Amino acid sequence: MRSMKNFLKVAAVASALTVALSTTALASYWNYDGTYWEFCDDNGHRVSGDWVTWNGNWYHLNNIGHMNIGWFQDGVTNDWYFANDDGSMRTADLAQDGKVFHFAADGKCLNK
């Protein structure tokens, strides 16, 4: 009887380890749907209406989860930002339409 209990304990531990070690951890990733870029978090959920950081750059996803390009206004703070052609947040000055726009280190436009 004692050896059966030990066997069951070992079997339970082995089973738990097998499940734990075979579980694949998800990583966040970008998805292109043919028109727009979308970002999925570590759980595979599409991010919307929020900022994400990827490879040292900040990106903003609009309320339906599409990556912003160009001028956009943050829906929470109402601050203006500019996303470069690759979607990354701009922090350097931008000359556009005869005007120079200045940006803070956090990407917020200081004179729009």
Residue frames relative to the residue before (quaternion, step in Angstrom):
aa qw qx qy qz dx dy dz
M 1.0000 0.0000 0.0000 0.0000 0.00 0.00 0.00
R 0.6515 0.5260 -0.3114 0.4494 3.55 0.98 -0.90
S 0.6658 0.4929 -0.3102 0.4663 3.60 0.93 -0.81
M 0.6077 0.5437 -0.3531 0.4587 3.60 1.11 -0.58
K 0.6420 0.5107 -0.3194 0.4744 3.62 1.01 -0.80
N 0.6512 0.5053 -0.3140 0.4712 3.57 0.96 -0.84
F 0.6322 0.5313 -0.3241 0.4614 3.55 1.01 -0.85
L 0.6702 0.4967 -0.2996 0.4629 3.59 0.92 -0.91
K 0.6263 0.5276 -0.3360 0.4653 3.61 1.04 -0.73
V 0.6685 0.4930 -0.2948 0.4724 3.55 0.90 -0.97
A 0.6513 0.5163 -0.3128 0.4597 3.57 0.95 -0.85
A 0.6528 0.5107 -0.3144 0.4628 3.60 0.97 -0.81
V 0.6556 0.4951 -0.3098 0.4787 3.60 0.95 -0.85
A 0.6536 0.5136 -0.3113 0.4605 3.58 0.92 -0.89
S 0.6487 0.5174 -0.3081 0.4653 3.56 0.99 -0.83
A 0.6584 0.5037 -0.3044 0.4692 3.59 0.94 -0.89
L 0.6575 0.5047 -0.3068 0.4678 3.59 0.95 -0.82
T 0.6254 0.5406 -0.3351 0.4521 3.57 1.00 -0.79
V 0.6688 0.4828 -0.2927 0.4836 3.58 0.91 -0.91
A 0.6769 0.5036 -0.3004 0.4450 3.60 0.85 -0.94
L 0.7245 0.4424 -0.2535 0.4637 3.58 0.88 -0.87
S 0.6870 0.4757 -0.2966 0.4624 3.59 1.13 -0.47
T 0.5201 0.6266 -0.4218 0.3987 3.60 1.24 -0.15
T 0.2796 -0.7682 0.5573 0.1454 3.55 -0.74 1.07
A 0.3403 -0.7273 0.5601 0.2037 3.57 -0.83 1.00
L 0.3574 -0.7237 0.5510 0.2119 3.55 -0.93 0.90
A 0.1866 -0.7476 0.6233 0.1334 3.54 -1.20 0.50
S 0.5627 -0.5862 0.4453 0.3760 3.57 -1.13 0.57
Y 0.0022 -0.8088 0.5863 -0.0464 3.57 -1.15 0.63
W 0.4369 -0.6476 0.5566 0.2828 3.52 -1.35 0.37
N 0.1081 -0.7736 0.6225 0.0491 3.55 -1.14 0.74
Y 0.1793 -0.7657 0.6087 0.1051 3.59 -0.87 0.95
D 0.2414 -0.8154 0.5129 0.1175 3.57 -0.57 1.14
G 0.6759 -0.4608 0.2863 0.4989 3.59 1.28 0.22
T 0.7735 0.2105 -0.1209 0.5854 3.56 1.25 -0.41
Y 0.8176 0.1278 -0.0105 0.5613 3.57 0.87 -0.98
W 0.3968 -0.6631 0.5766 0.2655 3.51 -1.32 0.48
E 0.0784 -0.7730 0.6294 0.0133 3.54 -1.03 0.91
F 0.2716 -0.7597 0.5705 0.1536 3.57 -1.16 0.60
C 0.1470 -0.7791 0.6054 0.0697 3.56 -0.92 0.96
D 0.4292 -0.7253 0.4845 0.2346 3.57 -0.87 0.98
D 0.7725 -0.3802 0.2579 0.4384 3.56 -1.34 -0.04
N 0.6919 0.4399 -0.2740 0.5027 3.59 1.22 -0.37
G 0.5695 -0.6188 0.3708 0.3940 3.58 1.29 0.10
H 0.5207 0.6330 -0.4190 0.3907 3.61 1.26 0.18
R 0.4611 -0.6743 0.5041 0.2804 3.56 -0.97 0.87
V 0.3420 -0.7317 0.5599 0.1851 3.57 -0.94 1.00
S 0.0492 0.7887 -0.6120 0.0306 3.58 -1.02 0.78
G 0.8357 0.1985 -0.1568 0.4874 3.55 -1.16 0.69
D 0.6890 0.4458 -0.2646 0.5065 3.57 1.11 0.55
W 0.4976 -0.6224 0.5229 0.3026 3.51 -1.42 0.21
V 0.0536 -0.7604 0.6448 0.0561 3.56 -1.20 0.63
T 0.2609 -0.7312 0.6022 0.1859 3.54 -1.21 0.49
W 0.0226 0.7863 -0.6129 0.0743 3.53 -0.98 0.94
N 0.8476 -0.0685 0.0060 0.5262 3.59 -0.73 1.08
G 0.7468 -0.4346 0.2160 0.4546 3.57 0.92 0.93
N 0.6718 0.4426 -0.3032 0.5107 3.62 1.25 0.05
W 0.3633 -0.7080 0.5642 0.2201 3.53 -1.26 0.57
Y 0.0804 -0.7734 0.6287 0.0055 3.55 -1.10 0.86
H 0.2187 -0.7648 0.5891 0.1420 3.56 -1.14 0.62
L 0.2052 -0.7577 0.6112 0.1015 3.54 -1.00 0.94
N 0.4209 -0.7200 0.4865 0.2604 3.58 -0.78 0.97
N 0.7646 -0.4237 0.2481 0.4176 3.57 -1.31 0.05
I 0.7150 0.3687 -0.2724 0.5278 3.60 1.20 -0.23
G 0.6493 -0.5900 0.2902 0.3822 3.57 1.28 0.39
H 0.5310 0.6175 -0.4260 0.3940 3.60 1.22 0.19
M 0.5074 -0.6458 0.4791 0.3097 3.57 -1.02 0.82
N 0.4142 -0.7093 0.5172 0.2403 3.56 -0.91 0.96
I 0.0602 -0.7320 0.6777 0.0351 3.53 -1.26 0.71
G 0.7904 0.2483 -0.2018 0.5224 3.60 -0.93 0.87
W 0.7809 -0.3182 0.2478 0.4770 3.56 -1.25 -0.52
F 0.1532 0.7591 -0.6283 0.0739 3.55 -1.09 0.73
Q 0.3359 -0.7239 0.5714 0.1916 3.52 -1.25 0.55
D 0.4399 -0.6877 0.5126 0.2661 3.55 -0.83 1.03
G 0.4329 -0.7427 0.4595 0.2231 3.57 -0.72 1.10
V 0.6590 0.4911 -0.3088 0.4788 3.59 1.20 -0.37
T 0.8033 0.2955 -0.1346 0.4993 3.58 0.75 -1.06
N 0.3260 -0.7587 0.4776 0.3001 3.59 1.28 -0.47
D 0.4283 0.6770 -0.4772 0.3612 3.60 1.23 0.37
W 0.4079 -0.6998 0.5374 0.2348 3.56 -1.22 0.60
Y 0.0651 -0.7725 0.6316 -0.0096 3.52 -1.12 0.88
F 0.2099 -0.7423 0.6141 0.1669 3.53 -1.32 0.24
A 0.1836 -0.7671 0.6080 0.0905 3.55 -0.86 1.03
N 0.4701 -0.6823 0.4932 0.2648 3.56 -0.84 1.05
D 0.7264 -0.4410 0.2973 0.4354 3.59 -1.27 0.18
D 0.6906 0.4374 -0.2802 0.5033 3.59 1.16 -0.52
G 0.6027 -0.5961 0.3342 0.4119 3.59 1.32 0.12
S 0.5390 0.6372 -0.4106 0.3672 3.60 1.20 -0.27
M 0.5593 -0.6224 0.4439 0.3206 3.55 -1.11 0.77
R 0.3580 -0.7400 0.5349 0.1952 3.55 -0.90 0.95
T 0.0630 -0.7873 0.6121 0.0391 3.56 -1.08 0.81
A 0.6151 0.5242 -0.3462 0.4764 3.61 1.27 -0.22
D 0.6532 -0.5047 0.3849 0.4129 3.58 -1.23 0.46
L 0.1543 -0.7739 0.6106 0.0670 3.53 -1.21 0.65
A 0.1873 -0.7538 0.6211 0.1045 3.57 -0.80 1.05
Q 0.1763 0.7808 -0.5705 0.1836 3.55 -0.63 1.18
D 0.8557 0.0211 -0.0392 0.5155 3.57 -0.91 0.94
G 0.7104 -0.4815 0.2552 0.4453 3.59 0.96 0.90
K 0.6796 0.4264 -0.2863 0.5237 3.58 1.24 0.24
V 0.2805 -0.7340 0.5887 0.1898 3.58 -1.16 0.60
F 0.1881 -0.7783 0.5942 0.0763 3.54 -0.77 1.11
H 0.2206 -0.7723 0.5884 0.0937 3.55 -1.01 0.92
F 0.1731 -0.8002 0.5721 0.0487 3.54 -1.05 0.87
A 0.4404 -0.6586 0.5427 0.2789 3.55 -1.14 0.67
A 0.6864 -0.4757 0.3478 0.4262 3.58 -1.28 0.22
D 0.6770 0.4689 -0.2923 0.4862 3.60 1.17 -0.52
G 0.6215 -0.5958 0.3180 0.3970 3.59 1.31 0.21
K 0.5126 0.6537 -0.4268 0.3574 3.59 1.20 -0.30
C 0.4058 -0.6900 0.5396 0.2611 3.61 -0.93 0.88
L 0.3345 -0.7878 0.4938 0.1541 3.54 -0.80 1.05
N 0.8123 0.2155 -0.1044 0.5318 3.61 1.16 -0.36
K 0.4386 0.6513 -0.5075 0.3548 3.61 0.85 0.90
